[in-house]
Amino acid sequence: MQKLNLPNYKFKLKSSENKTLIFDNLRKKYLVLTPEEWVRQHFVQFLVDEKKYPTSLIAIEKQLTINNRKKRTDILIFNKEGKHDIIVECKAPKIKITQDTFDQIARYNLKLKANYLIITNGLEHFYCKMDFENETYIFLRDIPNYK
């Protein structure tokens, strides 16, 4: 798999039916290792190891319904009160992050009302803090550490 612009982590990998699988520590199961999953697993480890977010507050592929259509957030982080705090949208490294990507996560946030949005393809990372009063987001250099 491609080297990402994130720290290197040791993952449990195995082969099954000519596919490489990666162990997801949060969901406690092996998943097919796609380029997007590679980014998601690295970013979860980054949040846990570097930013100190507790795994108990992180949900992966959480389902939500928007306009009667089922969607899934890649990573959703809750605050201590159980409210949505951060939405992370992961793309494969070869996928360029465009306005469409920002529009996708913004649609999710119309429903979830999270305080922060993160978009990553493993190479580029965009961190935004929501400004609900002005209905926009403010770009940040980094995501805050867990408090």
C-alpha positions as CSV (number, residue, x, y, z in Angstrom):
1,M,0.0,0.0,0.0
2,Q,1.0,3.6,-0.6
3,K,3.0,5.6,1.9
4,L,0.7,8.3,3.4
5,N,1.3,11.7,4.9
6,L,0.6,10.2,8.4
7,P,2.8,8.4,10.9
8,N,3.6,4.8,10.1
9,Y,1.6,2.3,12.2
10,K,1.8,-1.5,12.6
11,F,-1.4,-3.2,11.4
12,K,-2.4,-6.8,11.5
13,L,-2.7,-7.9,7.9
14,K,-3.6,-11.3,6.5
15,S,-4.5,-12.9,3.1
16,S,-7.8,-14.6,2.4
17,E,-9.2,-15.7,-1.0
18,N,-6.5,-13.6,-2.9
19,K,-7.4,-10.5,-0.9
20,T,-5.4,-8.7,1.7
21,L,-7.3,-8.0,4.9
22,I,-6.6,-5.4,7.6
23,F,-7.7,-5.8,11.2
24,D,-9.9,-3.0,12.5
25,N,-9.2,-2.5,16.2
26,L,-12.4,-0.6,16.8
27,R,-14.8,-3.0,15.0
28,K,-12.7,-6.0,16.1
29,K,-12.7,-7.7,12.7
30,Y,-10.8,-8.0,9.5
31,L,-11.8,-5.9,6.5
32,V,-10.8,-5.9,2.8
33,L,-7.8,-3.6,2.5
34,T,-8.9,-1.0,-0.1
35,P,-6.9,2.2,-0.6
36,E,-9.7,4.1,1.3
37,E,-9.6,1.6,4.2
38,W,-5.8,2.1,4.3
39,V,-6.4,5.8,4.8
40,R,-9.2,5.3,7.3
41,Q,-7.2,2.9,9.5
42,H,-4.2,5.3,9.5
43,F,-6.3,8.2,10.4
44,V,-8.1,6.4,13.2
45,Q,-4.6,5.5,14.6
46,F,-3.5,9.1,14.2
47,L,-6.5,10.3,16.2
48,V,-6.0,7.7,19.0
49,D,-2.1,7.7,19.2
50,E,-1.2,11.3,18.4
51,K,-4.3,13.3,19.3
52,K,-5.3,11.1,22.2
53,Y,-9.0,10.6,21.3
54,P,-10.5,7.6,23.3
55,T,-11.6,4.8,21.0
56,S,-14.8,4.6,23.0
57,L,-15.8,8.0,21.4
58,I,-15.0,6.9,17.8
59,A,-17.5,5.3,15.4
60,I,-16.6,4.0,12.0
61,E,-19.0,3.9,9.1
62,K,-21.9,5.3,11.2
63,Q,-25.1,5.2,9.2
64,L,-27.3,8.3,8.7
65,T,-30.3,9.1,6.5
66,I,-30.3,12.2,4.4
67,N,-33.3,12.8,2.1
68,N,-34.5,9.3,2.6
69,R,-31.1,7.9,1.4
70,K,-28.8,5.9,3.7
71,K,-25.3,7.3,3.9
72,R,-22.3,6.5,6.1
73,T,-19.7,8.7,7.8
74,D,-16.2,7.3,7.5
75,I,-15.3,8.3,11.1
76,L,-17.5,10.1,13.6
77,I,-16.1,11.3,16.9
78,F,-18.4,12.1,19.8
79,N,-17.7,14.5,22.7
80,K,-18.0,13.4,26.4
81,E,-21.7,14.3,26.3
82,G,-22.4,12.0,23.4
83,K,-22.9,14.7,20.9
84,H,-21.3,14.7,17.4
85,D,-18.0,16.6,17.6
86,I,-15.9,15.6,14.5
87,I,-16.8,14.1,11.1
88,V,-13.9,12.7,9.1
89,E,-14.3,11.9,5.4
90,C,-11.7,9.6,4.0
91,K,-10.8,9.2,0.3
92,A,-8.3,6.9,-1.4
93,P,-4.9,8.6,-2.0
94,K,-5.5,8.8,-5.7
95,I,-8.8,10.7,-5.2
96,K,-8.3,14.4,-5.5
97,I,-10.1,16.4,-2.8
98,T,-12.5,18.8,-4.5
99,Q,-15.4,21.1,-3.7
100,D,-17.6,18.0,-4.2
101,T,-15.9,16.4,-1.2
102,F,-16.5,19.4,0.9
103,D,-20.1,19.5,-0.3
104,Q,-20.5,15.8,0.7
105,I,-19.3,16.3,4.3
106,A,-21.3,19.6,4.6
107,R,-24.5,17.7,3.7
108,Y,-23.7,15.2,6.4
109,N,-23.1,18.0,8.8
110,L,-26.5,19.6,8.1
111,K,-27.9,16.6,9.9
112,L,-25.1,15.9,12.5
113,K,-24.1,19.4,13.5
114,A,-20.5,18.5,14.4
115,N,-18.1,21.2,15.5
116,Y,-15.2,20.1,13.2
117,L,-14.9,18.6,9.7
118,I,-11.9,16.7,8.4
119,I,-11.3,15.6,4.9
120,T,-8.3,13.4,4.1
121,N,-7.0,11.2,1.3
122,G,-4.0,10.3,3.4
123,L,-1.8,12.7,1.5
124,E,-3.7,15.9,2.1
125,H,-5.7,16.8,5.2
126,F,-8.1,19.6,5.5
127,Y,-9.3,20.6,9.0
128,C,-12.3,22.9,9.5
129,K,-14.1,24.4,12.5
130,M,-17.7,25.1,11.9
131,D,-19.0,28.7,12.2
132,F,-22.7,28.0,12.6
133,E,-23.6,31.6,13.0
134,N,-22.2,32.6,9.6
135,E,-23.0,29.1,8.0
136,T,-19.4,28.5,6.9
137,Y,-16.3,26.8,8.1
138,I,-12.9,28.1,9.1
139,F,-9.8,26.3,7.9
140,L,-7.4,25.2,10.7
141,R,-3.7,24.1,10.5
142,D,-4.4,21.1,12.6
143,I,-7.2,19.4,14.6
144,P,-7.2,20.0,18.3
145,N,-5.9,17.3,20.7
146,Y,-8.6,15.6,22.8
147,K,-9.3,17.5,25.9
